[in-house]
Amino acid sequence: MSAEGLRVLVLEDEPTDAELAMLSLAEGGFRCLPTLAAGRTAFESAFAPGRFDLVLADYSLPDYTGLEALAFVRRTDALVPFVLVSGALGEERAVEALRAGATDYILKHGLARLAPAVRRALAERREHERHLATSRALELSQERLRALSGRLLEVQEEERRRLARDLHDDLGQALTALKIQLESLARAGSGRLRAQVEECVSTTTHALERVRQLSLSLRPLQLDDLGLVAALRSHLDRQASIGNLTPHFDAGEAPRRVAPDLETACFRVAQEAITNVLRHAKAKHLWVRLFTADGRLALSVRDDGAGFDLDAARRRAVVGGNLGVVGMEERVALAGGSFEMRTAPGQGTVLLATFPLSSKVSAPAD
C-alpha cells in the first residue's frame, strides 16, 4: 500500500455499487485511491503489475467476467490481492474462482466482510513477499556457497596435480637415482658394508614405492595423460590388489572424450566409493562400470559386501562423522549431475552417479 492510500482498481459497471464498496473500505479504516473500469478495455488498459494494491471485480459484466479479469491479472501478477464482488455467487462458482487464483469473494449484500477480507489479503501478501525475499536471499547464499565449493575443489585439484607431479618427477627421480647408486655400491662392496648398502637399497625402494603411491593417490598421472578410462582401470586394479578383491571393469560404452572437470569429478567419486569398499564392505568382488546413458556420463560402483544403513551414515555426517557419502553427493551436485545409492546391511552397495555431457557426445570407445 502506498503512503497516499490504498490503490484500488475496481471492475464494476454500476457506479453506485463501486461507491458502496469504497464506502465499506473507508468504514473499515482504509484510505482508498480508486480507479474505476466499467468493462474489458478500460480494465485491461488500466492494469499493470505493481500499479495497484488491490483489485475488486464484479463477477459478471455485459462484455466481461470477473474470471476473465482474474486470468488477465494472474498472467503478469501472481501476488496482487484479487477480490470478486457479486450480487449472487454460488458455491461452485466461488470454489472455481478460488482455484483460479482469486484471493476471496464477497457478496454485495455482505460488504461488511470486505474490509476484514482486504486486510487479511494485504497481510498475506506482505508475508508472502517476505517469504519470497527470504527465499531469494537463501538461493543467492546457496549459489555463492556452491560457487565457493566449486572453486575450492578446483584449487584442491590444482594443488594435488602439482604435488603429484613434484613427487613423481622430482622426488621420485631423485630416489630412483639414489637407488641405482646404492645398488652399484652393493655390487662393488663386500662383507658388512655390502649388507648395509643393501639395507639402504631396501629402504630406498620402500620410500620410492611410497612416493609412487602418494603421487597416485593425490592425482593419477593417467587422468591427465591418458584420460578417465585408463585412470579408473589402473586405480581399480591397484586398490583391488591391496584389498584382495576381484575387480570387474567395464568401459565399453564410455564416451571417447569427457571434459576435464567432469573426468575429475567422476574419478573422485569412484575413488571415494572404492576406498569405502576397501575400508568397510568386506567384499569379495567389486564392479566398476563407466558408460553413456541418455546423453549423460554414468558411473556405477557395486560390491557384494556387508552393506550399511545409509540413513544412519547421513545422520553421522551431519554431526561431523564420516563425510564420504555426503562428499560424493556434493561433488556430483556441483558438476550438475545426479547421485543415487542403494544399500542395506548384508546386501552390498550400489552407487550410480551421472554427469551431464556437452551436446556433442562422442561415440562409445571400441
C-alpha positions in Angstrom: 0.0 0.0 0.0 1.4 3.4 -1.0 1.9 6.2 1.6 -1.0 8.1 0.0 -3.6 5.3 0.3 -4.8 2.0 -1.0 -4.6 2.0 -4.8 -7.7 0.0 -5.9 -8.7 -1.0 -9.4 -12.5 -1.5 -9.5 -14.1 -3.5 -12.3 -17.7 -2.5 -12.0 -20.3 -1.3 -14.5 -22.6 0.1 -11.7 -21.1 3.3 -10.2 -23.3 3.0 -7.2 -22.0 -0.5 -6.4 -18.5 0.8 -6.8 -19.2 3.7 -4.4 -20.7 1.3 -1.8 -17.6 -0.9 -1.9 -15.3 2.2 -1.4 -17.5 3.4 1.5 -17.3 -0.1 3.1 -13.5 0.0 2.9 -13.4 3.6 4.3 -15.6 2.5 7.2 -13.1 -0.3 7.7 -10.2 2.1 8.1 -8.8 2.2 4.6 -8.0 5.4 2.6 -8.6 4.4 -1.0 -7.4 5.8 -4.3 -9.9 4.1 -6.7 -9.6 3.7 -10.4 -13.0 2.7 -12.0 -13.1 0.4 -15.0 -16.6 -0.3 -16.5 -15.5 -3.0 -18.9 -12.8 -5.1 -20.6 -11.0 -2.4 -22.5 -10.8 0.1 -19.6 -9.8 -2.6 -17.1 -7.0 -4.2 -19.2 -5.7 -0.7 -20.2 -5.6 0.4 -16.6 -4.0 -2.7 -15.0 -0.2 -3.1 -14.8 1.9 -5.1 -12.4 2.8 -3.1 -9.3 0.4 -0.3 -10.1 -2.4 -1.3 -7.8 -2.5 -2.7 -4.2 -5.9 -4.4 -4.7 -8.3 -5.4 -7.5 -12.1 -5.6 -6.8 -14.0 -7.1 -9.7 -17.7 -7.7 -10.3 -18.3 -11.3 -11.2 -20.4 -10.6 -14.3 -20.5 -7.6 -16.7 -22.1 -7.4 -20.1 -18.8 -7.8 -22.1 -16.5 -9.3 -19.4 -16.4 -11.6 -16.4 -14.5 -11.4 -13.2 -12.9 -14.7 -14.0 -11.6 -13.4 -17.3 -10.3 -10.3 -15.5 -8.6 -12.7 -12.9 -6.9 -14.7 -15.7 -5.7 -11.4 -17.3 -4.2 -10.2 -14.0 -2.6 -13.5 -13.0 -0.8 -13.8 -16.2 1.5 -11.0 -15.1 1.0 -10.6 -11.3 0.6 -13.6 -9.0 0.5 -11.6 -5.8 -1.9 -8.6 -6.0 -5.0 -9.4 -3.9 -8.0 -10.0 -6.2 -11.4 -10.0 -4.6 -14.5 -10.9 -6.5 -17.7 -8.9 -5.6 -21.0 -10.3 -6.8 -24.7 -10.0 -6.2 -25.1 -13.7 -6.1 -22.3 -16.3 -6.3 -23.0 -20.0 -5.9 -20.7 -22.3 -4.1 -19.4 -24.0 -7.3 -18.5 -20.6 -8.8 -16.9 -19.5 -5.6 -14.7 -22.6 -5.5 -13.9 -22.2 -9.2 -12.8 -18.6 -8.6 -10.5 -19.5 -5.6 -9.0 -22.3 -7.6 -8.3 -19.9 -10.5 -6.3 -17.6 -8.1 -8.9 -15.2 -6.6 -7.9 -14.1 -3.1 -11.5 -14.0 -1.8 -15.1 -13.4 -2.8 -17.7 -11.1 -1.2 -21.4 -10.8 -1.8 -22.7 -7.3 -2.5 -25.3 -7.6 0.3 -22.5 -8.6 2.7 -20.0 -5.7 2.2 -19.3 -5.7 5.9 -16.9 -8.6 5.2 -15.0 -6.5 2.6 -12.6 -4.6 4.8 -11.6 -7.6 7.0 -11.1 -9.7 3.9 -8.9 -7.0 2.3 -6.9 -6.5 5.5 -6.2 -10.2 5.7 -5.3 -10.4 2.0 -2.9 -7.5 2.3 -1.3 -9.1 5.4 -0.9 -12.4 3.5 0.7 -10.6 0.6 3.2 -8.9 2.8 4.0 -12.3 4.5 4.3 -13.9 1.1 6.7 -11.1 -0.1 8.8 -11.5 3.0 8.9 -15.3 2.3 10.0 -14.7 -1.3 12.6 -12.2 -0.2 14.0 -14.7 2.3 13.9 -17.5 -0.3 15.7 -15.3 -2.8 18.4 -14.4 -0.2 18.8 -18.1 0.7 19.1 -19.1 -3.0 21.7 -16.4 -3.5 23.6 -17.6 -0.5 23.4 -21.2 -1.8 24.6 -20.1 -5.2 27.6 -18.3 -3.6 28.3 -21.4 -1.4 28.2 -23.7 -4.5 30.5 -21.3 -6.4 32.9 -21.2 -3.4 32.7 -25.0 -3.1 33.4 -25.4 -6.8 36.3 -23.1 -6.6 37.7 -24.8 -3.6 37.6 -28.2 -5.4 39.4 -26.6 -8.4 42.1 -25.2 -6.2 42.4 -28.5 -4.4 42.7 -30.4 -7.7 45.4 -28.0 -9.0 47.4 -28.4 -5.8 47.0 -32.2 -5.9 48.1 -32.1 -9.6 51.2 -30.0 -8.7 52.1 -32.2 -5.7 51.7 -35.4 -7.7 53.9 -34.1 -10.5 56.5 -32.9 -8.0 56.5 -36.3 -6.2 56.8 -38.2 -9.4 59.2 -36.0 -11.4 61.5 -34.6 -8.6 61.4 -36.8 -5.5 60.7 -40.0 -7.4 63.6 -39.5 -9.9 65.9 -38.5 -7.1 65.1 -41.6 -5.2 65.5 -43.7 -8.3 69.0 -42.2 -8.9 69.9 -42.9 -5.3 68.7 -46.5 -5.5 70.8 -47.1 -8.7 73.9 -45.7 -7.0 73.3 -47.8 -3.9 72.9 -50.9 -6.0 76.2 -50.1 -7.7 77.9 -49.7 -4.3 76.4 -53.0 -3.1 77.8 -54.9 -6.1 81.2 -53.4 -5.6 81.3 -53.8 -1.8 81.8 -56.8 0.3 81.0 -58.2 3.8 79.3 -55.9 6.3 79.5 -52.8 4.0 77.6 -54.7 1.3 74.9 -55.7 3.8 74.5 -52.1 5.0 74.2 -50.8 1.4 71.7 -53.5 0.6 69.6 -52.4 3.6 69.8 -48.8 2.3 68.7 -50.1 -1.1 65.7 -51.8 0.5 64.8 -48.6 2.4 65.1 -46.5 -0.7 62.9 -49.0 -2.7 60.2 -48.8 0.0 60.4 -44.9 0.0 60.2 -44.9 -3.8 57.1 -47.1 -3.8 55.5 -45.0 -1.1 56.2 -41.8 -3.1 54.6 -43.5 -6.1 51.5 -44.5 -4.1 51.2 -40.9 -2.7 51.5 -39.5 -6.2 48.8 -41.8 -7.5 46.6 -41.0 -4.5 46.9 -37.3 -4.9 46.1 -37.4 -8.6 47.0 -40.3 -11.0 49.1 -39.1 -14.0 46.9 -41.3 -16.2 43.9 -39.0 -15.6 45.7 -36.1 -17.3 47.8 -38.0 -19.8 45.5 -40.9 -20.8 42.0 -40.0 -19.6 39.3 -41.2 -17.3 39.0 -44.8 -18.5 42.7 -45.6 -18.1 42.9 -43.8 -14.8 39.9 -45.7 -13.4 41.1 -49.1 -14.7 44.5 -48.6 -13.1 43.1 -47.3 -9.8 40.6 -50.2 -9.5 43.3 -52.8 -10.3 45.7 -51.3 -7.8 43.2 -50.9 -5.0 41.7 -54.4 -5.6 45.2 -55.9 -5.3 45.7 -54.1 -1.9 42.3 -55.2 -0.6 42.4 -58.7 -2.0 39.3 -58.1 -4.1 38.4 -59.5 -7.5 37.9 -56.4 -9.8 35.5 -56.2 -12.7 35.8 -53.2 -15.0 33.6 -52.3 -18.0 34.0 -49.1 -20.1 32.9 -50.5 -23.4 30.1 -47.9 -23.6 32.1 -45.0 -22.2 32.3 -41.8 -24.3 35.6 -41.2 -26.1 36.1 -37.7 -24.7 34.9 -36.1 -21.5 35.5 -32.5 -20.3 38.5 -32.5 -17.8 36.4 -31.1 -14.9 33.9 -33.9 -15.4 36.6 -36.5 -15.6 38.0 -35.2 -12.3 34.6 -35.3 -10.6 33.8 -38.8 -11.9 37.2 -40.1 -10.9 37.0 -38.6 -7.4 33.5 -40.2 -6.8 34.8 -43.5 -8.0 37.9 -43.2 -5.8 35.9 -42.4 -2.7 33.5 -45.3 -3.4 36.3 -47.8 -3.9 38.0 -46.6 -0.8 34.8 -47.1 1.2 34.5 -50.6 -0.1 38.1 -51.5 0.9 37.7 -50.0 4.4 34.2 -51.1 5.3 32.5 -53.5 2.9 34.4 -56.8 3.5 33.5 -57.6 -0.1 35.0 -60.3 -2.4 34.1 -58.7 -5.7 34.0 -55.0 -6.9 32.3 -54.0 -10.2 33.0 -50.6 -11.8 31.2 -49.6 -14.9 31.6 -46.4 -17.0 29.0 -45.8 -19.7 26.7 -43.4 -21.5 23.1 -43.2 -20.6 20.5 -40.8 -22.1 23.3 -38.5 -23.2 25.0 -38.4 -19.8 28.2 -39.9 -18.5 27.2 -42.6 -15.9 29.4 -44.3 -13.3 28.3 -47.4 -11.4 30.2 -48.9 -8.5 28.9 -52.1 -7.0 30.1 -54.6 -4.4 28.9 -57.8 -2.7 30.0 -56.7 0.7 28.3 -56.1 4.1 26.3 -53.0 3.1 25.3 -50.4 5.7 22.5 -48.2 7.0 22.5 -45.3 4.6 20.3 -43.0 6.7 22.4 -43.6 9.7 25.5 -42.7 7.7 24.0 -39.4 6.6 23.0 -38.6 10.2 26.6 -39.3 11.4 27.8 -36.9 8.6 25.6 -34.2 10.0 27.3 -34.3 13.4 30.8 -34.5 11.9 31.2 -38.2 11.3 32.2 -39.8 8.0 31.6 -37.4 5.2 32.2 -39.9 2.4 28.6 -40.2 1.1 27.8 -36.5 1.6 31.1 -35.5 -0.1 30.3 -37.6 -3.1 26.8 -36.2 -3.3 28.1 -32.7 -3.1 30.8 -33.2 -5.8 28.2 -34.7 -8.2 25.7 -31.9 -7.5 28.4 -29.2 -8.2 29.0 -30.9 -11.5 25.3 -30.7 -12.3 24.8 -34.5 -12.0 22.6 -36.9 -10.1 23.5 -39.3 -7.3 21.8 -42.5 -6.1 23.0 -45.1 -3.6 21.2 -48.3 -2.7 22.4 -50.4 0.2 21.2 -52.2 3.3 23.1 -54.3 6.0 24.1 -57.6 4.4 23.0 -56.7 0.9 26.1 -55.0 -0.6 26.1 -51.4 -2.1 25.3 -50.0 -5.5 26.2 -46.4 -6.4 25.1 -44.7 -9.6 26.3 -41.2 -10.5 25.5 -39.4 -13.7 27.1 -36.3 -15.1 25.9 -34.0 -18.0 27.9 -34.2 -21.2 28.1 -31.5 -23.8 25.6 -31.6 -26.7 28.4 -33.2 -28.8 28.6 -36.6 -27.1 31.2 -38.8 -28.7 30.5 -42.4 -29.8 31.4 -45.2 -27.3 35.0 -46.4 -27.3 35.8 -49.5 -29.3 
